Amino acid sequence: MDYRKITCDSDEFNDAVITIKNNVLSKNNMPKLIVGTGLSASYGIPGMWKLSEELKAKLGVHNDDDIKCAWIRREKDINDNGLEEGLKTLSPDEQKLIDEIRRVTADFILREEWPRLFDIYQESSGFEKLLIYLKSTVSVNHGLIDIMTPNYDRVIETLCDKCGIQVITGFSGEIFQKFEPLRLKKPSDYYAGHNCCVRLFKPHGSINWIRNDNGEMLINDYDYLSKHSDDIEIIAPGSSKYEAGMINNTFRIMREDFNELISEMNRPYSLLIYGYGFNDTHFNTVLFQNTKKNVLILSKDIKEEVLEKAKNNHMVTAFFQKDSIDFMIYKGEQIEIDKSLWNMDVFADVVLG
């Protein structure tokens, strides 16, 4: 199918940029961000494919026969449909396998992430430019940038440090931080005086969360984390995500508080969705019900069902790639464009300037 083509230096595209800035990136419509693995991948942190290879290497030859056999039963589905789809049929009676997937995943992401953090801090990037842009735009009276990510890594926290933006995680302390829900729910009671803060929701956990008898602690010491990687608190890929997110109090609060924010129809805000695979059914339901807010999606690959929803809702703008061609959906029309604006680095240069 042939699509109408425009260039990113055309008057028509420049008009679209002005609209996007007003509707999605302005003080009056400060976006709530949903950031997926596209951000991590842009910094070289492995995604699902490399994690799948790591799990195959470790679990396919596991010394526990129950774990090894349970994994082998899943391998064809994983090879055919990808890691998350292949694990969706995991059941509670396979808890040994679920626990081992979590342990291997946490150890792998920690080892892959840590050596990259300093480079992430040093190098400029499109997401850093986005944070700086929002920092300069956010209301003085409500200086919050809300971000939800299912990612386990600390890329967002690192970039906030670089930009001089306070990160609110709900945890409090210095060396051993404890979770205090009200810090996430009512940050103004604790962080008054900051011109801008990022309130970060991680409903699938983080590789610097360590489980203990009293809940979770946030610890950023690599030696400690690597020695206690068995206790890193994340929800691993598979069917247990929603159930674990309801049972674990910290996960549940992260999920429910962010859902509450994006369900508030009376407050002015927009949604910016970047590098997100739309694999979380629960969040997708909330997103797709919210048809009266401006939405901007930046993602190389977008599922057809999401593209159709974007075409049927003129408040959604999407930048993506299909068959190696760059597209945008704008006011219900799919248009071929000459730049890869799904790439945050390109988007920042073209749109943010």
C-alpha positions in Angstrom: 0.0 0.0 0.0 1.3 3.5 -0.9 1.2 6.2 1.6 1.4 10.0 1.3 4.9 11.2 1.9 6.1 14.4 3.6 9.6 15.6 4.7 10.5 16.7 8.2 11.5 20.1 6.9 8.1 20.8 5.3 5.6 23.4 6.5 3.1 20.7 7.1 5.4 18.8 9.4 6.5 21.9 11.2 2.8 22.6 11.9 2.5 19.1 13.3 5.5 19.8 15.6 3.9 22.9 17.0 0.8 20.9 17.7 2.7 18.1 19.4 4.6 20.6 21.6 1.4 22.3 22.7 -0.7 19.1 23.2 1.9 16.8 24.7 5.0 18.7 25.8 3.7 21.9 27.3 3.3 23.1 30.9 -0.5 22.9 30.5 -0.4 19.3 29.3 2.7 18.0 31.1 3.1 14.4 29.9 3.1 11.3 32.1 5.7 9.0 30.6 5.6 5.3 30.0 9.1 4.1 29.1 9.8 0.6 27.9 12.8 -1.4 26.9 13.5 0.8 23.9 15.3 3.2 26.3 17.5 0.4 27.7 18.3 -1.0 24.3 19.4 2.4 23.1 22.1 2.3 25.8 23.2 -1.2 24.9 21.4 -2.9 27.8 20.2 -6.3 26.6 16.5 -6.8 25.8 14.3 -9.9 25.8 16.2 -11.7 23.0 19.6 -11.7 24.8 17.9 -12.5 28.1 16.2 -15.4 26.4 19.6 -16.7 25.3 21.0 -16.3 28.8 18.1 -18.2 30.3 18.5 -21.0 27.7 22.2 -21.3 28.5 21.5 -21.5 32.3 18.2 -23.3 32.6 18.5 -25.8 29.8 21.4 -27.5 31.6 20.3 -26.8 35.1 21.3 -29.3 37.8 17.8 -29.3 39.2 15.9 -31.8 36.9 12.5 -30.2 37.8 13.7 -26.8 36.6 15.5 -28.1 33.6 12.5 -30.2 32.4 10.1 -27.4 33.0 12.2 -25.0 31.0 12.7 -27.5 28.1 8.9 -27.9 27.9 8.7 -24.1 27.2 11.5 -23.8 24.8 9.6 -24.3 21.6 7.0 -21.7 22.5 9.8 -19.3 23.4 11.6 -19.9 20.1 8.4 -19.5 18.1 6.8 -16.6 19.9 9.5 -14.8 22.0 10.3 -15.0 25.7 7.3 -13.2 27.2 4.7 -15.0 25.0 6.4 -18.3 25.5 6.2 -18.0 29.3 2.7 -16.7 29.6 1.4 -20.2 30.4 3.5 -20.6 33.5 1.4 -21.7 36.4 1.8 -21.3 40.1 2.7 -25.0 40.5 5.9 -24.2 38.5 7.1 -21.8 41.2 10.6 -23.3 41.2 11.1 -22.4 37.6 9.6 -18.9 38.1 12.0 -18.3 41.0 15.0 -19.4 38.9 14.0 -17.2 36.0 13.8 -14.3 38.3 17.2 -15.0 39.8 18.9 -15.5 36.5 17.2 -12.4 35.0 18.3 -10.2 38.0 21.9 -11.4 37.9 22.1 -11.0 34.1 20.7 -7.4 34.0 22.8 -6.3 36.9 26.0 -7.6 35.3 25.1 -6.0 31.9 23.9 -2.7 33.3 26.6 -1.8 35.9 29.6 -1.3 33.4 27.4 0.9 31.2 26.2 3.4 33.8 29.2 5.7 33.8 29.1 5.9 30.0 25.3 6.6 30.2 26.1 9.4 32.6 28.9 10.9 30.4 27.3 10.7 27.0 24.5 13.1 25.8 21.3 11.5 24.5 17.9 12.2 23.3 16.2 11.1 26.5 18.5 13.4 28.5 17.4 16.3 26.2 13.8 15.3 26.8 14.3 15.5 30.5 16.0 18.9 30.3 13.2 20.1 28.1 10.5 19.0 30.5 12.5 20.3 33.4 12.4 23.8 31.9 8.7 23.4 31.0 7.2 22.0 34.2 5.0 24.1 36.3 6.7 25.8 39.3 3.6 25.0 41.4 3.5 21.4 40.5 7.1 20.4 39.5 6.5 16.7 39.0 7.4 14.6 36.0 5.7 11.2 36.4 7.4 8.2 34.7 6.4 4.6 34.8 8.8 2.0 33.5 8.6 -1.8 33.6 12.4 -1.8 33.1 14.6 -3.2 35.9 17.7 -1.1 35.2 18.6 2.3 36.5 19.0 4.2 33.2 16.3 6.8 34.1 17.8 7.3 37.6 21.3 7.8 36.1 20.0 10.4 33.6 18.1 12.3 36.2 21.3 12.5 38.3 23.1 14.0 35.3 20.3 16.5 34.7 20.2 17.5 38.4 16.7 16.2 38.9 15.6 14.7 42.2 14.2 11.2 41.8 11.3 10.2 44.0 11.0 6.4 44.2 9.1 6.1 47.5 12.2 4.9 49.2 13.9 6.9 51.9 17.3 6.7 53.6 21.0 6.8 52.6 22.8 3.4 52.5 19.8 1.1 53.2 16.6 2.8 51.9 13.2 1.7 53.0 9.9 2.0 51.1 7.5 4.6 52.5 4.3 4.7 50.3 3.3 8.2 51.2 6.5 9.6 49.7 5.3 8.3 46.3 1.6 9.1 46.9 2.1 12.7 48.3 5.6 13.8 47.4 4.8 17.5 48.0 4.8 16.6 51.8 8.4 15.6 51.6 10.0 17.3 48.7 8.7 20.9 48.9 11.2 23.5 47.5 12.4 21.4 44.6 11.7 23.1 41.2 11.5 19.7 39.4 11.3 16.1 40.6 10.8 12.9 38.6 8.4 10.6 40.4 9.5 7.1 39.2 7.1 4.1 39.3 8.7 0.7 38.8 5.8 -1.8 39.1 8.0 -4.7 38.0 10.7 -4.0 40.5 14.3 -2.9 40.1 17.7 -4.5 40.3 18.7 -2.3 43.3 15.7 -3.6 45.4 16.6 -6.3 47.8 14.0 -8.4 49.5 14.2 -8.9 53.3 11.8 -9.9 56.1 10.4 -6.3 56.3 9.8 -5.8 52.6 12.2 -4.2 50.2 15.4 -2.1 50.6 16.9 0.1 47.9 20.7 -0.4 47.8 23.1 1.0 45.1 26.2 -0.9 46.2 27.2 -3.2 43.3 29.2 -5.6 45.5 26.3 -6.0 47.9 23.8 -6.5 45.0 25.9 -9.0 43.2 26.5 -11.0 46.4 22.7 -11.0 47.2 21.4 -11.2 43.6 19.2 -14.1 44.7 17.2 -11.6 46.8 16.8 -8.9 44.1 13.1 -8.1 43.9 11.8 -8.1 40.3 8.9 -9.6 38.5 10.5 -11.8 35.9 9.0 -12.4 32.4 6.1 -14.7 32.3 2.5 -15.2 33.5 3.3 -14.3 37.1 3.6 -10.6 36.5 0.1 -9.5 37.3 -0.3 -12.0 40.3 3.1 -11.0 41.8 2.2 -7.4 41.3 -0.9 -7.8 43.4 0.7 -10.0 46.2 3.9 -7.9 46.7 2.8 -4.6 48.4 5.5 -2.4 46.8 4.7 -3.6 43.3 1.0 -3.2 44.0 1.4 0.3 45.2 3.5 1.3 42.2 1.0 -0.1 39.8 -2.1 1.3 41.5 -0.7 4.8 42.2 0.3 5.2 38.5 -3.0 3.7 37.3 -4.8 6.2 39.4 -2.8 9.1 37.9 -3.5 8.1 34.3 -7.2 7.5 35.2 -7.8 11.1 36.4 -9.8 12.6 33.6 -10.4 16.0 35.1 -6.7 17.0 35.4 -4.8 18.3 32.3 -2.1 16.0 31.2 -0.9 14.0 28.2 0.8 10.7 27.7 4.2 10.1 26.2 4.9 6.4 25.5 8.5 5.6 24.4 10.0 2.2 23.5 7.1 0.3 25.1 5.9 -3.0 23.7 2.3 -2.9 25.0 2.8 -6.3 26.6 1.2 -5.5 29.9 -2.5 -6.2 29.6 -3.5 -4.3 32.7 -1.8 -1.1 31.8 -3.0 -1.4 28.2 -6.6 -1.5 29.4 -6.2 1.7 31.3 -4.4 3.4 28.4 -6.9 2.4 25.7 -9.8 3.5 27.9 -8.3 6.9 28.2 -9.4 8.3 24.8 -9.7 12.0 25.8 -6.1 12.7 26.4 -3.4 13.6 23.9 -1.0 10.7 23.4 2.4 10.6 21.7 4.0 7.2 20.9 7.6 6.7 19.9 8.5 3.1 19.2 10.2 1.3 16.4 7.8 -1.6 16.5 4.1 -1.1 17.3 1.5 -3.8 17.3 -1.1 -3.6 14.6 -3.9 -3.4 17.1 -2.3 -0.3 18.7 -1.8 1.3 15.2 -5.5 0.8 14.5 -6.4 2.4 17.8 -4.2 5.3 16.9 -5.8 5.7 13.5 -9.2 5.8 15.1 -8.4 8.4 17.7 -7.2 11.8 16.4 -5.7 12.6 19.8 -3.0 10.0 19.2 0.2 10.7 17.3 2.6 7.8 16.7 6.1 7.6 15.2 7.2 4.1 14.2 8.9 1.9 11.5 7.4 -0.8 9.3 9.2 -2.7 6.6 12.2 -0.4 7.1 10.1 2.7 6.3 9.5 5.4 8.8 6.0 6.5 9.4 3.9 8.8 11.6 0.2 8.5 12.4 -1.2 12.0 12.7 -4.8 13.0 12.9 -5.8 9.5 11.9 -3.6 9.3 8.8 -0.6 7.1 8.3 2.1 9.2 6.5 5.5 8.2 5.3 8.3 10.5 6.7 12.0 10.9 5.9 13.4 10.6 9.4 13.3 7.9 12.2 11.4 9.9 14.8 10.7 6.8 16.8 14.4 7.1 17.7 14.5 9.4 20.7 17.9 10.9 19.6 16.4 11.9 16.3 13.1 13.0 17.8 15.0 15.3 20.3 17.1 16.9 17.5 14.1 17.4 15.1 11.3 18.3 17.5 13.0 19.6 20.7 15.8 21.4 18.9 
